[in-house]
Amino acid sequence: MAMLFFNHNRDESRRWSEKMKKIAAFLLLFITLPVLAQQTQVDNMRLWAAPDHTRLVLDTSAQVEHTLFSLENPSRLVIDLKNAKLKGVLPDTGKDPVIGKLRSAARNKKDLRVVLDLKTKVKPKSFVLKPNRQYGHRLVVDLFPTADKGKKAAKKVVKSVNDNGPRDVVIAIDAGHGGEDPGAKGRRGSYEKNVVLAIARKLSRLVEKERGMKPVMIRKGDYYLGLRKRMKLARESRADLFISIHADAFRDSRVRGSSVYTLSRRGASSEAARWLAKRENSADLVGGVTLEDKDEVLASVLLDLSQTATQQASHQAAQAVFSQLKRQGKTHKNTVQKAGFMVLKSPDVPSMLVETAFISNPSEERKLNDPAHQQRLVNAIMKGIRSYFRQSPPPGTLLAQAAPKKHTIERGDTLSGIAEQYQISLSQLRSANGLSGDRIRIGQVLSIPGT
């Protein structure tokens, strides 16, 4: 009888516990319903105008559902955000080349509609981004103008046809990060994207002054550029050297010094696999040779040759720049480093990445914002560039034309005969090679000065 009474109480207790759990679950659901139904807030909107597109970024309190559609007469783009409301203010479109005005309004009492009055027809592309260290949820809308493509293409063709005679060496200068991607941030609030753009502009001005050289700025303002887009712009400009400028960061604020990187072997191998995989539907060129009509083995050999030559040139150029940076100040490492940075993966453009300093170090952050220190940095980089191209001027350039020629002594050669062959005086030939008489030996290499 006692056992029966015990079991009865235990059953009652279990039923009571289950009942309380249901009540608690109901209360929790009742409390959280307003939260679940709460509208997503659009806290802020930002505009970034790049040369080829405009980017609109919406900061949202949570991931938001959205739809895009276009309207004509006049041209407009409509962005509908489901269960959302605007908290922040609309950005000033200013002189944006694509967007004339921005408007917004509530729709269906719970949704948000944003209307972009357009100056030209566009091809929109949208995507959402998850939170990172610097931003929360974001909706990104990129607007690519579709007008006047024919005119732009015609200009490019004319430029390539008229490209006659010795040319300038082209230096592609890439300021890292930009726009929605600020890069590293210093303790004083400095953003990497701003200091490296200032340094890149100073370097561009130096290159502009250099006889036989021409700068091409990959990022000209405060806007975002994808890493492969940076590579593509350098290749389209027929760059002889690509320099990406950055300012490093580390959790230990005591770490300091500049660094120079070239592409690692593993990074080159992964890029080779990508090129070989897409060669049949791509017109990309490697060293002036297309891969699309080559069989797999030949394409692989050609790509390997191109990459090997490019990596050798990259290392030589990086070593020349690094040796000048060592003279200018503290370096983080004692040698040129290797890494798999995406921007260094162009198979036919010698490339390097320069970490000018650690923006996470308070002392170096202060220097990075000092125009005088910036100038000292670019002077060192320029000396390295100049040194590299004096030793290895690309064929067909003004620098190659002005560079001393080399002559290897063969049986039967005489100093006077060599001077006559290159139409220079005997004294010029002796002076260029440190010779006091006319004695030479087979295999000896003489420098032939320019006339």
N, C-alpha and C positions, 0 to 999 in steps of 0.2 A: 504493500500500500504506500509506503514512504517513497519507494522508487517511482511509482506512478505519479505521485504528487510532484516529485522533482522534475520528471520529464515534462509534465504539464506546465510548470513554471518556466522551464527552459524554452518551450515552444512559444509561450506568451512573450517572453523576452525577445526572442528572435523576430516575431511579428512586429513588436513595438519598434525594434531597431530598424527594420526595413521601412516601416511607416515614416519614421523620422528622417531617414535618408531621402525618401521621396519628397517630403516636405522641404528639406534643405535644398534639393536639386531644383524644385519649383521656385523657391525663393531666389536662388542664384540666377536662374533664367530670367525671372521677373526684374531683378536688379540690373542685369547686363543687357536687357533688350534695348534701352535707350542708347547704350554704348555701341551695340552692334548696328543700330540704325543711324548713328551719328554720321554727318556728312564729312567727306574728306576735304580738308582745307588746302587751298592753293595759297601758300604763304608768301610766295615771291615769284617774279618772272624776270628773266635776264635775257638780253640780246647780245649776240656776238656776230659781227660782220666779217667774214673771211672773203678773200678775193673771188672765190667761185661759189659761195653760198652764204646764207644767213642761218644762224642757229638760234632757236628760241627754247629756253629752258624754264620749265615750271617746277618749282619746289613744292612738293605735296606732303601732307602729313601721313599719308599711307599710299600704297600702290593704287592707282586709279585706272578705271576702264575708260577708254576714249575711242572716238571715231573721227575721221577726217573726211571732208569732201570739199570740192571746189564749186564756185559759182562764177558766172560770166556776166559781163556788161553791168557794172565794172567787175574786174577780176578780184575775187575774194577767196580766202581759204577759211573754212569753218572748222573749229575744234570743239566737239561736244564731249564734256566730261561728266560721267555718270555719278550721281549722288555726291556732288561737289559744290563748294562755294568759294568765292574769292575773298581772301582776308587781306592780302597785300595790295599794293597799287600797281597799275599797269606801267611798264617801262616807257620812257620817251624813245620814240623811234629815231629821232634826230635826222641824220642824213643817211639812214640805212638805204642801200641801193635797191632793196627788194620790197620792204614793208613801208607803206605810207602811213597808216594809222592802225592802232590796236583798239578794239572795243570789246566789252564783255556785258553779259546780262544773264539773269537767272532764267531757267527754262523748266517748265513743268513743276515749278515750285521747289524742286529738289536737285535739278541738274544745273550745270554751268556751261554757257556757250561763249567761246572766245572767237571773235571775228578779226581776221587780218585783211586789211585793205591793201592790195598788192599793186606795185608799180609795173610789174611784168608777169608773164605767165611763169609758173614754177612747177617743178616736180617735187612734191613733198615726201619726206621719209620720217617716220616717227618710231620711237622705241622708249621703253621705260628702263630706268637704272635703279638698282638696289642701293641702299645706304652704304657709304664708305666712311673713312676716317674724317672726311671734311664736309660731306653733304648727306642729307637724308634721302628719301624717295624723290625721284625726279622723272618727269616726262620730257623727252627731248624731241623737238621737231626741227628737222633740217629742210631748208628750202633752196632748191637748186634751180636757178633761172634756165629756161629752155629756149629763149630767144637769141637771135644773132649768132647761132653756132657756125653758120656758113662763113660769116665774116671773120670770125676768130680763126677758123681752119685755114682760110685763104692767107691770112697774115703769116701764119707759121710756114706755109709752103714758100711764100716769097722770100722769107728770111733764110730758109735753107738753100734756095736756088742762088741767092746773091752772096753766099758765103764763100768767097774766093780769096786766094792768097794766104800768106801766113796769118794765123789767127792768134788771139789772146788765149792764155791759159785761163780756164774757168774754175773759180773757187766757189763751191756751194756752201753757204754759211747757214746753219740751222740752229735757231734759238729754241731750246727744248721747251716742251709743255705749251701753255697758252690757253686763253679763254677759259672754258669750263674746267680745264686741268691746270691748276696753279703750280703744281710741282711741290717741292718741299717748302716749309715755312720756318723762318728763323724766330728766335725768341723775341726779337724786337718787332715782329710782324711783317718782315720782308718776305715776299713771295719769289720763289725761284724763277718763275716765268718772266718777271719784270727785270730782275738784275741780269739775266742771261740775254734778254733782248737788247738791253743797253750795251752790253759787251759785244754782242753780234753786230750791232750798228757801227760801233767804233772800229771793229775789225773790217767791216765792209768798206768804210771810208779809207782805211789804210791800203787795202787791196786795190781800191779804185785809183790811188795815186801811184801804184807800182806799174812801171812800164812793162807791157806784155802780159798783164793780168787783168781779169775782169771778175768782179764779185756778183754772185746771185744770192739774194736773200730768200731763203726758203719760207720763213715766217716773217712777215713784214709788220705785223701788228698783234694786238691782243685777241687772238682767236685760236680755236682748236684745229689741229691738223693731225690726222691719223698717221701712224708710223710708216705704213706702206705708202701713203700719199707723199710723205717727205722723200722717201726713196725715189718715187716716181718723178717728182718735180726735179730732183737732182739729175736723173737720167735724161729727162726731157730737155734740160738745159745743156746737155752734153758736158757735164762737169768732169774736170780732170782730178778734182779732189773734193771730198765731202767732209765737212767738219761740223759735228753736232756739239753745241755748247750747253753745259749743265752746271749746277751747283749742288754738290752732294749733301746728304744728311745722314746722321747716325744717332742712335739713342744715347750714346756717350758724348756729351757736348765738348769734351776735351779733344776729341779726334779732329785733326786738321790736315791741311795740305792738298795740293792739286794732284790730279791723276790723268793719265792718257790711256785710252782703251782701243784695241782693235778687235776684230771678230775672232772668236774661238773656232777651233777646228770643228767642234760639235755643231756650233751655230751655222757654219758653212755647209756641213753635210745635210742638215735639216732643210736648208734653203735649196740646195741642189735637188733634193728629192721633190720639193714643191715645184720647181721649174720644170723638171723632167715630166712630172705628172700632168702639167697643164700645157705642154708645148704644142699639142695638136690643135688646140683651140685658142692659141695666143699668138700674137705677132711680135711678142717681146724679142728684143735682140740682145745677144751677148757678144760684146766686142765687135759689133757690126755684122754678126752672122746670126741668121734666124735658125731656131731649132725645130720649127714646126714641120719642115720637110725632110728631116734627118731620121734615120732609123735609131733605135734605142741605144745601141752601142756607140755610134758616132756622136749622137747628141750628148751622151754621158762624157765622152772623151773631150769634146769641145768645151763643155761646161767646166770640166775639171781643169783644163788648161787655162781658161779664162779666170776661174776663181783663184788658182795658184798664183798667177801673175798679179792679180789684184791684191791678194793677201800680202805678197812680198812688197809691193809698192806701198800698201797701207802701213806695214811695219816700218819701212824706211822713212816714210813721211812722219809717222807718229814718233819715231825715235828722234828725228830732227826737232820736232816741236817740244818733246819732253826734255831734251837736253837744254833747251832755252828756258823752259819753265823752272828747271832745277837751279839755274843761275839767278832767276828772278826771286825765288823764295822757297819755302818749305814744300816738299812733295810728300804725298802720303806713302808711296812705295818707292823703291829704288829703280824700278824698271817699268817699261810699258806693260800694261796688263791686258789680259784677253778675257772676253765675255761674249755672251750670245745676244747682245743688244740688237733689236730688230732693225734699227736705222742703219746698222753697219752691214746689212746683208746683201747689198747690191753686188751682183757678181762681176760687174765690169766698171765700177767706180771705186777707186781707192778711198777708204773711209776711216775716220777716227772719231772718237767721242772724248771730249775734254771736260773733265770735272774741274772747274776752275778753283773751287775751294769747298769747305764744308759750311753751308749756311746755318747748320745747327750749332756751330761754334760761335759764340757771341763776338769774339774778336774778328773772326773771318767774315761774319755777317756785316760788321761795321765796314770792313775793307771793301766788300763786294758792292756796297752802296756809295763808295768814294770814287768819283770820276777819275781822280788822279791814279788810284790803284787800278781801276778798270783799264786805263790807258797803258799802264805798265804791263798788265796781263796781255793785252792785244799786241803790244810791241814785241813781247817775247814770242807769241804765237806767230806773228808775221815774220820774225827772223827765222823761225823754224821752217815756215813755208818757203821763204826765199832760198834758204839753204838747200832744201830738198829739190826744188825745181832747177837750181843751178847745176846740181849733180845729175838730175834725170828729167830734162825738159822733154815734153811730149813731141813726137815728130809733127812737122807741119805748123809749129807755133813760132812766134817771134822769138821766144826764149831759146828755142832749138837753133834758130838761125844765128842768134848772137853768141851761142855757147861755143867754147873752144872745141874744135874737132880733134880726133885722135888718129894718129898714124903709127902703125906697128912696123918697125924696121924689118925689111926683107933683104935677102942676098942681092947685092948690086946697088942698094940705095946709098946715096950720098946726101949730106946735109944740104949742099947747094942745090942738088936736084930736087929735094923735097920742098925747099923754099920756092923754087921756080914752079913746081907742080901746083902749089897752093897760092901762088902769086903774092908772096910776102917776102920781106927782105931777110937776109941771112941773120942780121943782128936781131930782128924781131923773133925769129925762131930760136936763136940761142938764149935770148932773154926769157922767153916763155918757159924754157926747160932748164934754166940754170946751167947752161953749157958755157965753158970758157974757150973751147976750141971746136974742131969739126969732127972729133972722134965719136962714133956711134957703134952699137953692136946689134946683131941680129936678135929680134925679139923685143928690143927696147921699144917702149911706147912713148911717143912724143905728143905734146899738146900743140895744136895748131891754132894760134890766136886768130880772132876775127879781124878782118881788114877794116 
